Amino acid sequence: MASLEGRKTLMPSAALRPRTAADLSIETVMFDPSTAPYPRDLLGYGRRTPDPQWPGGARIAVQFVINYEEGGENCLLHGDKGSEAFLSEIVGAAAWPGQRHMNMESIYEYGARQGFWRLWRMFTERSMPVTVYGVATAMQRSPEQVAAMREANWEIATHGLKWIDYKDFSYEEEKAHILEAVRMHTEVAGSRPLGFYQGRCSDHTLKIVLEEGGFEYSADSYADDLPYYIKGPKGPHLIVPYTLDANDMRFATPQGFNAGDQFFSYLKDSFDVLYAEGEAGQAKMMSIGLHCRLVGRPGRAAALARFMDYVASRDRVWVATRLDIARHWRKVHAPVGA
C-alpha cells in the first residue's frame, strides 16, 4: 500500500485538514505500482482492432439480449429483506424494507405476462436469433416462457440465481448462488448455461466464474466492441462485452430515453457508425439489451420493431447469439497457447 507520505504528495490538501473516513477509504484502496502491475487493461486492442472475419463477410455482428428477470427480483415472497427498486416505470424508486411493493410487483408481472410474449412474437416472426439472460429463479417460476425460448431455439445464458445486487455478498455466499444458478438453470432449461452475466455483480463474480470453469464466455464487461480473452486458472477465458447504452434500461433512468423515437435513433446511429467502421475494415459487434417489462410495452416495442426491420434491410449483417459470436471468435482468433 502507498505510504501516508506518498498519499500526501498526491493529495497535498489532505495535510491541511484532519483525516476523515473518506481519507481512510482512499488510503485502503490506493493502488501502489511498486508492488504489482496495474490490474486494469486500458489499452485493449489499441489503434488497430483485429478483423473478426464475421461469417459471410458481414460488416457488423448484431446481438439482441432479452433479460428475463421477472419473478427473480427482490421481493418478500422470495425471501428478500425488501421490495425491488431497480429498472421499472417508477424511476427513482426506493426499496421498502420489510414490505411488499404491490405496484412494483405488478410492473414486473407485466414483463412475464405480456412483454415477454410480445417480444417472442416479434423475434420469431422475423426469425432473428436471441440470447436470453435468464435469472434461474425467474425461469423456474415461468415454465411456459422457458418452453417458448427453447421452441424458438434461443440461447439461454445464465443471469444468476436472483435479480438482486451482489456487491455486499461474501465470496462464499455468491459462489453458492452461482453454483445453485447453474444447477437450477440446467434443471429448468434442459441443459447447463454456457454464457454468464450476473449484471449486479461484485468483485468476486469473475473469479467465481473462472473457477467454475464450465462457461464458454462471460459478459460482465462493457469494455470493448469486440470479444477479448483474459487469463484464468483453467486457461484463457473469453469475455463477450455487453452494453448499458444501447439498452432499454435507459427508459427507466434519469436522463434516459423518454420516447421510442429516441431509442430507435440511438440504436440506428450506433449501428450506422459500427457498420461504417466495418466497411473501413474494422468490423465490430453491437449488443442491444432488452427487458420484457420495459421495451415489452407497446409504445416502446414499436421502436424496437422499426430497428429490427432496419437491421434486416441492410446487407452483410450477421445477427447472432452471443454463443455464436463466442464460438466464432474462438475458431478465428484462438487464444495463444490453446
Rosetta silent file (secondary structure, phi, psi, omega in degrees, C-alpha in Angstrom):
SEQUENCE: MASLEGRKTLMPSAALRPRTAADLSIETVMFDPSTAPYPRDLLGYGRRTPDPQWPGGARIAVQFVINYEEGGENCLLHGDKGSEAFLSEIVGAAAWPGQRHMNMESIYEYGARQGFWRLWRMFTERSMPVTVYGVATAMQRSPEQVAAMREANWEIATHGLKWIDYKDFSYEEEKAHILEAVRMHTEVAGSRPLGFYQGRCSDHTLKIVLEEGGFEYSADSYADDLPYYIKGPKGPHLIVPYTLDANDMRFATPQGFNAGDQFFSYLKDSFDVLYAEGEAGQAKMMSIGLHCRLVGRPGRAAALARFMDYVASRDRVWVATRLDIARHWRKVHAPVGA
SCORE:     score description
SCORE:     0.000 S_00000001
   1 L     0.000  151.883  178.847    0.000    0.000    0.000 S_00000001
   2 L   -66.740  144.343  178.139    1.076    3.580   -0.595 S_00000001
   3 L   -72.110  164.632  177.399    2.611    5.282    2.413 S_00000001
   4 H   -62.212  -39.849 -179.914    0.891    8.185    4.115 S_00000001
   5 H   -62.939  -42.753  178.835    3.618   10.477    2.864 S_00000001
   6 H   -61.081  -38.526  179.925    3.118    9.228   -0.680 S_00000001
   7 H   -66.730  -36.821  178.548   -0.574    9.857   -0.361 S_00000001
   8 H   -67.729  -32.342  177.531    0.071   13.393    0.869 S_00000001
   9 H   -64.181  -40.352  179.872    2.280   14.017   -2.134 S_00000001
  10 H   -73.890  -30.825 -174.851   -0.568   13.003   -4.417 S_00000001
  11 L  -129.761   72.684 -171.953   -3.160   14.874   -2.356 S_00000001
  12 H   -58.191  -29.720 -177.851   -1.384   17.874   -0.745 S_00000001
  13 H   -66.297  -21.730 -179.309   -4.609   19.349    0.631 S_00000001
  14 H   -63.811  -26.702 -178.899   -5.016   16.301    2.911 S_00000001
  15 H   -74.637  -12.587 -174.935   -2.096   17.551    5.048 S_00000001
  16 H   -98.383    0.818 -178.185   -4.016   20.744    5.827 S_00000001
  17 L  -142.412  162.405  177.803   -7.070   19.156    7.413 S_00000001
  18 L   -63.220  149.829  176.500   -7.909   16.322    9.842 S_00000001
  19 L   -67.551  138.577 -179.945   -8.114   12.801    8.419 S_00000001
  20 L  -116.228  174.927  175.531  -11.673   11.753    7.611 S_00000001
  21 H   -60.842  -35.158  178.184  -13.394    8.468    6.894 S_00000001
  22 H   -63.417  -40.139  177.174  -13.064    9.300    3.209 S_00000001
  23 H   -59.823  -45.220 -178.863   -9.288    9.631    3.615 S_00000001
  24 H   -62.415  -37.444  178.979   -9.084    6.230    5.263 S_00000001
  25 H   -65.351  -43.047  179.382  -11.118    4.709    2.442 S_00000001
  26 H   -62.973  -43.296 -178.904   -8.814    6.229   -0.161 S_00000001
  27 H   -62.906  -35.077 -178.356   -5.730    5.016    1.694 S_00000001
  28 H   -67.058  -39.293 -173.233   -7.176    1.498    1.843 S_00000001
  29 H  -100.438   -7.007 -177.773   -7.807    1.179   -1.894 S_00000001
  30 L   -56.425  127.240 -178.697   -4.966    3.313   -3.299 S_00000001
  31 L   -82.459  135.637 -179.793   -3.025    1.199   -5.800 S_00000001
  32 L  -109.215  105.040 -177.378    0.734    1.005   -5.323 S_00000001
  33 L   -66.093  -12.561 -178.962    2.523    0.367   -8.665 S_00000001
  34 L   -78.443  -15.099 -176.282    5.752   -0.549   -6.862 S_00000001
  35 L  -103.603  -21.455 -177.407    4.266   -3.789   -5.541 S_00000001
  36 L  -165.641  156.952  175.879    2.378   -5.168   -8.572 S_00000001
  37 L   -64.274  149.764  177.140    1.377   -4.363  -12.156 S_00000001
  38 L   -60.906  127.800 -169.902   -1.739   -2.248  -12.562 S_00000001
  39 L   -80.838   -5.514 -178.730   -4.571   -4.806  -12.786 S_00000001
  40 L  -102.072  146.051  178.050   -6.753   -2.989  -15.348 S_00000001
  41 L  -100.831  108.374 -178.802   -6.253   -3.056  -19.132 S_00000001
  42 L  -102.220    5.282  179.576   -6.718    0.454  -20.501 S_00000001
  43 L  -104.910  -44.675 -177.382   -5.290   -0.274  -23.983 S_00000001
  44 L    64.075 -133.386 -179.321   -7.220   -3.256  -25.294 S_00000001
  45 L   -81.927   -8.821  175.357   -6.653   -3.775  -28.999 S_00000001
  46 L    72.322 -145.483 -171.822   -5.154   -0.313  -29.385 S_00000001
  47 L   -68.278  -29.219 -174.409   -5.011    1.538  -32.688 S_00000001
  48 L  -127.799  109.735  178.977   -5.871   -1.401  -34.897 S_00000001
  49 L   -76.737  150.895  178.822   -8.572   -3.857  -33.932 S_00000001
  50 L   -68.677  155.056  176.581   -8.366   -7.425  -35.247 S_00000001
  51 L   -78.662  115.893 -178.324  -10.530   -8.447  -38.184 S_00000001
  52 L   -66.775  -22.578 -176.356  -13.368  -10.540  -36.715 S_00000001
  53 L    53.809   50.616  178.895  -13.940  -12.204  -40.100 S_00000001
  54 L   -56.984  148.396 -178.530  -17.648  -12.382  -39.387 S_00000001
  55 H   -53.977  140.470  178.467  -19.471  -15.039  -41.439 S_00000001
  56 H    70.165   15.639 -177.768  -20.342  -14.010  -44.987 S_00000001
  57 H    66.998   29.137 -177.660  -18.025  -11.018  -44.810 S_00000001
  58 L   -59.932  143.150  178.389  -20.506   -9.211  -42.569 S_00000001
  59 L   -81.841  -16.697 -177.529  -19.695   -5.610  -41.745 S_00000001
  60 E  -157.579  145.781  170.589  -21.208   -5.944  -38.276 S_00000001
  61 E  -105.364  123.884 -178.653  -22.399   -8.611  -35.867 S_00000001
  62 E  -109.301  133.599 -173.457  -25.682   -7.642  -34.203 S_00000001
  63 E  -135.086  119.397  178.409  -26.710   -9.339  -30.988 S_00000001
  64 E   -99.002  132.412  175.068  -30.052   -8.974  -29.157 S_00000001
  65 E  -116.185  129.229  169.375  -30.329   -9.864  -25.471 S_00000001
  66 E  -106.866  116.114  177.236  -33.641  -10.344  -23.677 S_00000001
  67 E   -82.719  117.762  177.724  -33.155  -10.161  -19.920 S_00000001
  68 E  -104.744  100.821 -171.784  -35.659  -12.464  -18.227 S_00000001
  69 L  -120.076  -13.699 -172.534  -35.766  -11.254  -14.620 S_00000001
  70 L   -67.494  120.203 -174.139  -39.455  -11.220  -13.736 S_00000001
  71 L   101.479   -4.857  178.084  -40.040  -13.463  -10.731 S_00000001
  72 L  -118.528    2.975 -176.129  -36.404  -13.281   -9.651 S_00000001
  73 E   -80.424  170.571  176.628  -36.344   -9.700   -8.367 S_00000001
  74 L   -57.375  128.183 -179.431  -36.213   -8.527   -4.746 S_00000001
  75 L  -167.145  141.120  178.688  -39.479   -9.437   -3.041 S_00000001
  76 H   -58.614  -32.084  179.505  -40.509  -10.592    0.407 S_00000001
  77 H   -64.522  -20.155 -178.207  -42.116  -13.626   -1.249 S_00000001
  78 H   -99.546    8.007 -179.916  -38.623  -14.617   -2.450 S_00000001
  79 L    85.997   11.631 -179.332  -37.041  -14.375    0.987 S_00000001
  80 L   -87.033  165.797 -174.372  -35.564  -10.915    0.409 S_00000001
  81 L   -83.868  -13.640 -178.732  -35.471   -8.145    3.007 S_00000001
  82 E  -162.270 -173.611 -177.421  -37.417   -5.626    0.955 S_00000001
  83 L   -84.610  166.434  177.155  -39.036   -4.764   -2.349 S_00000001
  84 L   -73.449  150.979  179.253  -37.345   -4.204   -5.718 S_00000001
  85 L  -134.664    3.479 -167.129  -36.252   -0.675   -6.637 S_00000001
  86 L  -114.645  135.871  171.131  -34.381   -1.120   -9.925 S_00000001
  87 L    55.541   69.900  175.432  -35.403   -0.720  -13.583 S_00000001
  88 L  -145.287 -179.683  176.879  -39.103   -0.091  -13.539 S_00000001
  89 L   -66.662  -18.101 -179.169  -41.604    2.585  -14.529 S_00000001
  90 L   -91.913   81.943 -176.503  -41.128    4.097  -11.049 S_00000001
  91 L   -65.564  129.473 -179.673  -37.893    5.963  -11.748 S_00000001
  92 L    83.389   15.151  179.632  -36.002    6.646   -8.540 S_00000001
  93 L   -62.063  151.247  175.293  -37.981    4.120   -6.519 S_00000001
  94 L  -113.028  148.446  176.307  -36.613    3.100   -3.141 S_00000001
  95 L   -65.557  145.386  175.742  -36.716   -0.364   -1.638 S_00000001
  96 L  -103.245  101.035 -179.487  -39.352   -0.847    1.057 S_00000001
  97 E   -61.596  130.591  175.175  -37.691   -2.792    3.885 S_00000001
  98 L    71.016    9.985 -178.600  -39.947   -5.486    5.273 S_00000001
  99 L  -133.237  149.661  169.368  -42.824   -4.621    2.933 S_00000001
 100 L   -82.789  143.653  177.231  -44.208   -5.780   -0.374 S_00000001
 101 L  -111.003   97.870 -170.780  -44.488   -3.086   -3.066 S_00000001
 102 H   -66.672  -34.859  176.959  -47.586   -4.115   -4.993 S_00000001
 103 H   -64.229  -44.634  179.766  -47.128   -1.568   -7.796 S_00000001
 104 H   -62.673  -44.441 -179.974  -43.561   -2.695   -8.345 S_00000001
 105 H   -59.541  -40.869 -177.694  -44.569   -6.343   -8.327 S_00000001
 106 H   -70.670  -29.772  175.308  -47.265   -5.735  -10.942 S_00000001
 107 H   -64.417  -43.862  177.055  -44.798   -3.898  -13.196 S_00000001
 108 H   -66.310  -37.602  178.854  -42.531   -6.934  -13.141 S_00000001
 109 H   -61.533  -34.864  177.383  -45.540   -9.206  -13.670 S_00000001
 110 H   -57.987  -40.352 -179.611  -46.343   -7.295  -16.858 S_00000001
 111 H   -59.262  -40.520 -179.574  -42.974   -8.318  -18.246 S_00000001
 112 H   -77.649  -40.386 -172.994  -43.747  -12.009  -17.776 S_00000001
 113 H   -78.508  -37.375 -174.549  -47.458  -11.884  -18.683 S_00000001
 114 H  -123.722  -51.207 -173.630  -47.370   -9.555  -21.712 S_00000001
 115 H   -58.342  -45.330 -179.172  -43.949   -8.127  -22.523 S_00000001
 116 H   -57.683  -46.956 -175.213  -42.217  -11.468  -22.990 S_00000001
 117 H   -68.720  -33.172  175.915  -44.816  -12.761  -25.403 S_00000001
 118 H   -63.707  -45.920  178.279  -44.787   -9.546  -27.439 S_00000001
 119 H   -66.025  -39.337  179.700  -41.018   -9.798  -27.846 S_00000001
 120 H   -59.534  -43.408  178.527  -41.241  -13.535  -28.537 S_00000001
 121 H   -65.587  -43.366 -177.283  -43.671  -12.894  -31.427 S_00000001
 122 H   -60.588  -43.052 -177.097  -41.584  -10.026  -32.802 S_00000001
 123 H   -78.702  -38.868 -179.065  -38.382  -12.065  -32.951 S_00000001
 124 H   -70.448  -35.335  177.730  -39.853  -15.371  -34.075 S_00000001
 125 H   -63.593  -28.473 -179.455  -41.854  -13.704  -36.868 S_00000001
 126 H   -99.709   -0.532 -179.108  -38.603  -12.247  -38.181 S_00000001
 127 L    54.106   41.171  179.152  -36.545  -15.395  -37.471 S_00000001
 128 L   -97.420  131.394  179.429  -33.988  -13.307  -35.603 S_00000001
 129 L   -67.353  151.014 -178.759  -31.730  -15.107  -33.093 S_00000001
 130 L  -138.177  144.685  164.213  -31.839  -14.064  -29.453 S_00000001
 131 E  -106.460  128.973  173.943  -29.757  -14.634  -26.342 S_00000001
 132 E   -97.948  130.913  165.285  -31.750  -14.704  -23.142 S_00000001
 133 E   -92.328  101.083 -173.346  -30.103  -13.700  -19.891 S_00000001
 134 E  -100.792  118.048  171.382  -32.244  -15.902  -17.681 S_00000001
 135 L   -71.065  127.067 -170.160  -32.405  -15.437  -13.914 S_00000001
 136 H   -59.700  -45.017 -179.059  -32.686  -19.000  -12.639 S_00000001
 137 H   -69.222  -31.035  175.539  -35.440  -18.397  -10.073 S_00000001
 138 H   -67.335  -43.146  178.067  -37.415  -16.346  -12.594 S_00000001
 139 H   -63.442  -39.668 -179.947  -37.165  -19.157  -15.136 S_00000001
 140 H   -60.658  -31.924 -179.663  -38.223  -21.700  -12.536 S_00000001
 141 L   -88.691    0.480 -176.086  -41.413  -19.697  -11.985 S_00000001
 142 L  -134.271   61.674 -176.059  -42.085  -19.348  -15.746 S_00000001
 143 H   -61.621  -33.317 -179.874  -42.017  -22.810  -17.359 S_00000001
 144 H   -69.348  -38.307  177.675  -44.194  -21.778  -20.332 S_00000001
 145 H   -66.253  -40.183  178.256  -41.895  -18.881  -21.201 S_00000001
 146 H   -64.195  -40.415  177.313  -38.855  -21.169  -20.966 S_00000001
 147 H   -60.648  -38.222  178.479  -40.571  -23.686  -23.251 S_00000001
 148 H   -68.429  -37.702  175.889  -41.153  -20.883  -25.767 S_00000001
 149 H   -60.595  -44.959 -178.719  -37.482  -19.856  -25.605 S_00000001
 150 H   -67.687  -39.758  177.735  -36.445  -23.416  -26.312 S_00000001
 151 H   -59.051  -38.163  179.836  -39.006  -23.763  -29.106 S_00000001
 152 L   -80.268   -3.577 -179.060  -37.508  -20.679  -30.778 S_00000001
 153 L    62.474   36.063  175.420  -34.004  -22.161  -30.356 S_00000001
 154 L   -78.025  147.369  169.663  -32.833  -19.137  -28.405 S_00000001
 155 E   -72.370  135.091  175.682  -29.619  -19.311  -26.442 S_00000001
 156 E  -116.666  101.284  175.319  -30.353  -19.171  -22.721 S_00000001
 157 E   -88.679  161.472  178.981  -27.374  -17.843  -20.779 S_00000001
 158 E   -87.258  140.937  177.466  -27.497  -17.534  -17.007 S_00000001
 159 L  -114.753   27.835  178.730  -28.272  -14.218  -15.363 S_00000001
 160 L    87.502  178.001 -177.569  -27.528  -15.567  -11.887 S_00000001
 161 L   -75.990  -43.144 -178.041  -29.747  -17.124   -9.274 S_00000001
 162 L  -137.167  154.419  178.446  -31.704  -13.991   -8.356 S_00000001
 163 E   -90.590   74.821 -177.996  -32.057  -10.483   -9.801 S_00000001
 164 L  -135.575  171.250 -179.083  -30.523   -8.780   -6.779 S_00000001
 165 L   -88.183  125.517 -177.108  -27.408   -6.753   -6.010 S_00000001
 166 L  -100.168    8.482 -172.354  -24.380   -8.920   -5.125 S_00000001
 167 L   -62.936  -27.523 -177.824  -21.950   -6.136   -4.215 S_00000001
 168 L  -103.246    7.796  178.143  -22.118   -6.870   -0.483 S_00000001
 169 L   -76.197  146.288  171.551  -22.091  -10.674   -0.717 S_00000001
 170 L   -73.738  164.877  176.539  -19.116  -12.591    0.606 S_00000001
 171 H   -55.797  -46.840 -176.335  -17.150  -14.800   -1.780 S_00000001
 172 H   -65.278  -41.397 -179.793  -18.692  -17.933   -0.239 S_00000001
 173 H   -65.502  -44.746 -178.597  -22.257  -16.601   -0.405 S_00000001
 174 H   -69.424  -37.506  177.872  -22.008  -15.512   -4.021 S_00000001
 175 H   -60.520  -42.765  178.705  -20.303  -18.741   -5.066 S_00000001
 176 H   -61.026  -39.442  178.499  -23.161  -20.727   -3.526 S_00000001
 177 H   -65.918  -42.939 -178.190  -25.652  -18.627   -5.504 S_00000001
 178 H   -66.273  -43.678  179.103  -23.781  -19.073   -8.787 S_00000001
 179 H   -64.717  -38.115  177.214  -23.454  -22.835   -8.379 S_00000001
 180 H   -69.107  -34.873  176.264  -27.137  -23.097   -7.489 S_00000001
 181 H   -60.680  -43.855  178.834  -27.998  -20.948  -10.521 S_00000001
 182 H   -63.451  -43.673 -179.723  -26.178  -23.397  -12.788 S_00000001
 183 H   -62.943  -49.233 -177.788  -27.908  -26.366  -11.169 S_00000001
 184 H   -66.027  -42.934  178.254  -31.382  -24.825  -11.326 S_00000001
 185 H   -57.302  -46.423 -179.787  -30.873  -23.497  -14.858 S_00000001
 186 H   -60.312  -40.932 -179.627  -29.831  -26.963  -16.058 S_00000001
 187 H   -67.249  -42.191 -174.448  -32.915  -28.494  -14.462 S_00000001
 188 H   -80.420  -41.134 -173.902  -35.338  -25.918  -15.871 S_00000001
 189 H   -93.676  -12.530  177.422  -33.850  -25.347  -19.335 S_00000001
 190 L    92.591   -9.021  176.056  -32.692  -28.901  -20.044 S_00000001
 191 L  -157.256  155.930 -177.621  -29.005  -28.038  -20.422 S_00000001
 192 L   -71.535  151.745  175.973  -26.416  -26.056  -18.486 S_00000001
 193 L   -71.848  142.976  178.322  -25.787  -22.413  -19.393 S_00000001
 194 L  -109.352   -8.634  174.516  -22.677  -21.719  -21.449 S_00000001
 195 E  -120.807  150.327 -176.422  -22.784  -17.943  -21.080 S_00000001
 196 E  -132.572  132.382  171.825  -22.737  -15.955  -17.831 S_00000001
 197 L  -147.773  110.171  178.697  -23.932  -12.455  -16.943 S_00000001
 198 L   -79.758  -41.155  178.489  -24.564  -11.515  -13.325 S_00000001
 199 L    86.765  -74.261  178.495  -25.317   -7.871  -14.033 S_00000001
 200 L   -94.382   69.209 -165.741  -25.426   -6.545  -10.472 S_00000001
 201 L   -92.447  176.315  177.239  -22.091   -8.186   -9.766 S_00000001
 202 L  -120.919 -177.990  176.038  -19.355   -7.932   -7.132 S_00000001
 203 L   -79.500   -1.686  174.222  -15.575   -8.016   -7.288 S_00000001
 204 L   -91.026  -20.142 -165.202  -15.832  -11.767   -6.554 S_00000001
 205 H   -56.631  -54.164 -175.282  -18.049  -12.591   -9.533 S_00000001
 206 H   -62.559  -40.210  178.826  -15.493  -13.089  -12.283 S_00000001
 207 H   -58.274  -43.023 -179.620  -13.173  -15.105  -10.036 S_00000001
 208 H   -66.729  -41.182  179.097  -16.016  -17.498   -9.215 S_00000001
 209 H   -62.043  -44.184  179.645  -16.985  -17.831  -12.875 S_00000001
 210 H   -63.662  -39.681 -179.946  -13.401  -18.633  -13.857 S_00000001
 211 H   -69.802  -36.185  179.053  -13.110  -21.238  -11.111 S_00000001
 212 H   -60.527  -43.506  166.276  -16.420  -22.865  -12.050 S_00000001
 213 L    81.314   -1.026 -175.854  -14.911  -23.468  -15.460 S_00000001
 214 L  -100.027    3.456 -176.414  -17.978  -24.524  -17.439 S_00000001
 215 L   -97.623  137.468  176.970  -18.752  -21.300  -19.290 S_00000001
 216 L   -79.563  -21.409  176.160  -17.676  -20.647  -22.873 S_00000001
 217 E  -160.721  161.813  168.656  -17.888  -16.901  -22.255 S_00000001
 218 E  -132.534  167.144 -167.786  -18.943  -14.338  -19.687 S_00000001
 219 L  -138.027   14.845  178.493  -20.305  -10.851  -20.201 S_00000001
 220 L   -80.053   60.054  178.362  -19.919   -8.714  -17.065 S_00000001
 221 L  -153.457  146.832  177.098  -17.900   -6.163  -19.009 S_00000001
 222 L  -127.229   28.279 -163.720  -18.686   -3.086  -21.077 S_00000001
 223 L   -90.771   -5.168 -173.616  -15.066   -2.501  -22.073 S_00000001
 224 L  -159.271  170.860  173.731  -14.988   -3.124  -25.828 S_00000001
 225 L  -103.680    7.361  177.843  -16.853   -3.579  -29.107 S_00000001
 226 L  -139.216  155.402  173.033  -15.210   -6.960  -29.692 S_00000001
 227 L   -63.167  157.498  176.396  -14.670  -10.109  -27.623 S_00000001
 228 E  -154.633  159.633 -177.793  -11.346  -10.470  -25.828 S_00000001
 229 E   -99.445  148.637  168.186   -9.520  -13.008  -23.666 S_00000001
 230 E  -127.479  161.446  178.379   -8.418  -12.780  -20.057 S_00000001
 231 L   -76.317  143.031  177.320   -6.226  -15.143  -18.064 S_00000001
 232 L  -139.995  165.402 -177.972   -7.967  -17.719  -15.919 S_00000001
 233 L   -67.137  -17.093  179.435   -6.988  -20.577  -13.603 S_00000001
 234 L  -117.093   21.610  179.450   -8.111  -23.095  -16.219 S_00000001
 235 L   113.834  179.572 -179.199   -6.760  -21.275  -19.267 S_00000001
 236 L   -59.559  139.738 -179.826   -7.780  -18.215  -21.299 S_00000001
 237 E  -118.713  136.610 -175.730  -11.363  -17.110  -20.742 S_00000001
 238 E   -92.761  129.241  172.958  -13.408  -15.258  -23.359 S_00000001
 239 E  -102.358  125.658  171.626  -15.252  -12.058  -22.499 S_00000001
 240 L  -109.978   98.743 -170.709  -18.075  -11.062  -24.844 S_00000001
 241 L   -60.920  152.071 -179.907  -18.794   -7.496  -23.685 S_00000001
 242 L  -109.293 -166.308 -175.292  -22.342   -6.295  -23.103 S_00000001
 243 L  -141.070  144.780  168.770  -23.912   -2.833  -23.229 S_00000001
 244 L  -118.073   -1.528 -179.997  -25.631   -0.344  -20.956 S_00000001
 245 L   -98.490  -49.526  174.990  -26.063    2.380  -23.579 S_00000001
 246 L   -83.781   64.551 -166.861  -27.879    0.563  -26.420 S_00000001
 247 E  -146.862  131.948 -178.887  -30.182   -0.738  -23.740 S_00000001
 248 H   -68.614   -5.763  175.813  -33.842   -0.148  -22.943 S_00000001
 249 H   -58.681  -22.254 -178.991  -32.878    0.256  -19.272 S_00000001
 250 H   -73.781   -6.100  167.712  -32.438    3.926  -20.138 S_00000001
 251 H   -72.981  -16.636 -173.137  -36.228    4.213  -20.285 S_00000001
 252 H  -116.993   21.687 -179.877  -36.065    3.696  -16.512 S_00000001
 253 L  -132.852  152.097  174.284  -33.204    6.037  -15.556 S_00000001
 254 L   -58.939  145.526 -179.298  -32.845    9.821  -15.268 S_00000001
 255 L    59.294   32.159  177.610  -31.575   11.416  -18.482 S_00000001
 256 L  -102.915 -155.631  178.679  -32.537    8.296  -20.380 S_00000001
 257 L   -78.773  131.286  178.098  -34.880    7.661  -23.300 S_00000001
 258 L   -98.779  -20.764 -177.211  -38.258    9.382  -22.907 S_00000001
 259 L  -148.328  162.012 -177.442  -39.875    8.034  -26.053 S_00000001
 260 H   -60.031  -34.583 -177.521  -39.489    5.243  -28.561 S_00000001
 261 H   -66.014  -30.225  175.598  -38.112    7.509  -31.287 S_00000001
 262 H   -67.065  -42.186  177.225  -35.140    8.382  -29.064 S_00000001
 263 H   -60.767  -49.028  179.657  -34.452    4.677  -28.547 S_00000001
 264 H   -60.302  -46.229 -177.863  -34.696    3.980  -32.281 S_00000001
 265 H   -61.303  -41.886 -179.636  -32.469    6.934  -33.201 S_00000001
 266 H   -65.673  -44.389  178.575  -29.789    5.890  -30.728 S_00000001
 267 H   -62.705  -44.761 -179.323  -29.805    2.280  -31.922 S_00000001
 268 H   -63.046  -44.852  179.168  -29.729    3.345  -35.586 S_00000001
 269 H   -62.471  -41.720  178.231  -26.871    5.799  -35.036 S_00000001
 270 H   -61.425  -46.992  178.955  -24.886    3.135  -33.149 S_00000001
 271 H   -59.121  -47.310 -175.545  -25.494    0.616  -35.909 S_00000001
 272 H   -63.233  -41.144  178.694  -24.536    3.080  -38.664 S_00000001
 273 H   -63.872  -47.156 -179.117  -21.251    4.082  -37.017 S_00000001
 274 H   -66.973  -37.027  177.746  -20.235    0.460  -36.419 S_00000001
 275 H   -63.310  -43.447  178.627  -21.323   -0.572  -39.916 S_00000001
 276 H   -62.409  -39.640  176.462  -19.193    2.210  -41.426 S_00000001
 277 H   -62.832  -37.492  176.616  -16.216    1.034  -39.366 S_00000001
 278 H   -64.247  -40.537  177.412  -16.819   -2.446  -40.744 S_00000001
 279 H   -64.645  -28.072  179.150  -16.804   -1.112  -44.289 S_00000001
 280 L   -85.504    3.273  175.034  -13.484    0.577  -43.475 S_00000001
 281 L    98.330    9.078  178.664  -12.002   -2.780  -42.450 S_00000001
 282 L  -128.257   70.124 -176.145  -12.512   -2.678  -38.675 S_00000001
 283 L   -66.267  150.621 -177.069  -15.708   -4.642  -38.123 S_00000001
 284 E  -133.944 -176.596  171.702  -17.293   -4.719  -34.665 S_00000001
 285 E  -119.341  152.240  176.364  -20.222   -6.196  -32.787 S_00000001
 286 E  -125.954  123.475  175.875  -23.283   -4.375  -31.489 S_00000001
 287 E  -102.356  141.724  176.368  -25.221   -5.605  -28.476 S_00000001
 288 E  -124.224  119.842 -177.864  -28.769   -4.457  -27.736 S_00000001
 289 E   -96.462  129.845 -175.542  -30.094   -5.006  -24.206 S_00000001
 290 E  -130.218  151.188  177.230  -33.837   -5.548  -23.729 S_00000001
 291 E  -133.034  134.505 -174.802  -36.171   -6.159  -20.785 S_00000001
 292 L   -58.339  -38.400 -176.091  -39.635   -7.659  -21.059 S_00000001
 293 L   -81.134  -10.585 -178.491  -41.222   -5.137  -18.671 S_00000001
 294 L  -104.388  -75.319 -179.041  -39.619   -2.143  -20.421 S_00000001
 295 L   -72.218  -12.042  175.619  -39.400   -2.495  -24.194 S_00000001
 296 L   -71.038  -11.620  173.642  -42.224   -5.029  -23.998 S_00000001
 297 L   -70.030  143.241 -170.889  -44.625   -2.098  -23.544 S_00000001
 298 H   -53.999  -46.743 -175.553  -46.429   -1.331  -26.843 S_00000001
 299 H   -65.566  -28.890  177.856  -45.086    2.172  -27.465 S_00000001
 300 H   -85.261  -34.941  179.162  -41.506    1.045  -26.979 S_00000001
 301 H   -60.507  -33.558  178.740  -41.947   -2.235  -28.828 S_00000001
 302 H   -61.195  -40.334  178.994  -42.876   -0.244  -31.933 S_00000001
 303 H   -67.514  -41.191  177.620  -39.465    1.458  -31.878 S_00000001
 304 H   -62.019  -42.173  179.666  -37.684   -1.851  -31.428 S_00000001
 305 H   -60.215  -40.453  178.406  -39.631   -3.316  -34.371 S_00000001
 306 H   -62.191  -40.633  179.666  -38.510   -0.414  -36.578 S_00000001
 307 H   -68.484  -42.080  177.927  -34.903   -1.040  -35.638 S_00000001
 308 H   -58.162  -42.713  179.508  -35.186   -4.791  -36.244 S_00000001
 309 H   -69.252  -33.446  175.720  -36.603   -4.110  -39.691 S_00000001
 310 H   -63.695  -45.340  177.745  -33.848   -1.577  -40.367 S_00000001
 311 H   -59.592  -44.621 -178.491  -31.211   -4.184  -39.495 S_00000001
 312 H   -65.270  -24.780 -177.768  -32.939   -6.736  -41.734 S_00000001
 313 H   -80.186  -13.215 -177.462  -32.953   -4.262  -44.639 S_00000001
 314 L   -95.217  145.220  178.386  -29.161   -3.919  -44.665 S_00000001
 315 L   -89.690  165.072  178.135  -26.883   -6.393  -46.380 S_00000001
 316 L    55.783   48.412  174.858  -23.773   -8.008  -44.889 S_00000001
 317 E  -122.771  130.237  177.138  -25.137   -8.040  -41.343 S_00000001
 318 E  -105.787  108.912  173.734  -24.740  -11.086  -39.101 S_00000001
 319 E   -92.462  122.670 -168.608  -27.464  -11.352  -36.465 S_00000001
 320 L  -143.432  165.387  168.664  -26.253  -13.939  -33.978 S_00000001
 321 L   -83.195  166.720  177.850  -26.489  -15.201  -30.435 S_00000001
 322 H   -67.917  -32.904  176.916  -23.700  -14.436  -28.016 S_00000001
 323 H   -67.246  -38.990  174.725  -22.740  -18.107  -28.038 S_00000001
 324 H   -56.920  -46.659 -178.079  -22.494  -17.964  -31.853 S_00000001
 325 H   -64.915  -43.254 -179.513  -20.157  -14.987  -31.532 S_00000001
 326 H   -61.435  -45.544 -178.729  -18.072  -16.649  -28.821 S_00000001
 327 H   -68.338  -36.724  175.846  -17.619  -19.838  -30.837 S_00000001
 328 H   -64.079  -43.079 -177.709  -16.784  -17.930  -33.995 S_00000001
 329 H   -63.318  -42.122  178.776  -14.200  -15.873  -32.105 S_00000001
 330 H   -63.234  -34.694 -179.351  -12.549  -18.965  -30.659 S_00000001
 331 H   -71.929  -43.317 -174.252  -12.378  -20.506  -34.131 S_00000001
 332 H   -86.922  -34.454 -177.902  -10.965  -17.440  -35.900 S_00000001
 333 L  -128.121   67.509 -179.926   -8.963  -15.972  -33.022 S_00000001
 334 L   -61.170  141.545  179.710   -7.963  -18.910  -30.877 S_00000001
 335 L   -64.565  146.517  179.348   -6.266  -17.894  -27.633 S_00000001
 336 L   -61.837  129.628  178.728   -2.499  -18.144  -27.588 S_00000001
 337 L    88.668   -3.251 -178.976   -1.423  -21.452  -26.138 S_00000001
 338 L   -81.730    0.000    0.000   -4.843  -23.069  -26.515 S_00000001
